[in-house]
């Protein structure tokens, strides 16, 4: 099961998820790396 970008972004904006939570979702394959990069472009590897 993967979380959608819209849901994770909404919960993050409400303060229910932290950036560390989102990183963990990527690590356990609940959220795609591409969506993470879209959410946090400043973290994207150059």
N, C-alpha and C positions, 0 to 999 in steps of 0.2 A: 504494500500500500504506500502510495506517495501522497504527500500533501500538495495541494495546488498553490501556485504562486500567490493568487489572490487571497486565499485564506491565511497563509503565513504572513503576508504583508499586512493584512488587516490586523491580525493579532499582535504583530510587532509594533505597528503604529499605535495600538491601544495600550502598549506596555505590558502585554501578557506574555510575550516571548522576548527574550534578550538575544543579542547577536550571538552569544555563546550557545543558546538553544538552537538557533538556526544552523550554526556550524555543526552541532551534534546531529541534527537531522540529515545533513549532507553525509556525515561520516557513517551513519547507520542506514543510508540509502532511503530515507523518507522524503528527501527534497533533492532536486537535481542541482548539480554544480552550476549549470547554465542559469537556473533561476536565482541561485545564490549570487552569481556574478551580476545579474540584472539588479538585484536588491542592494548589493554593496559593490558598486563598480570600483571604489577606491581600493578594494582588496584584491582585485584581479591582477594576476601576475603579468608583468610587462613582457 
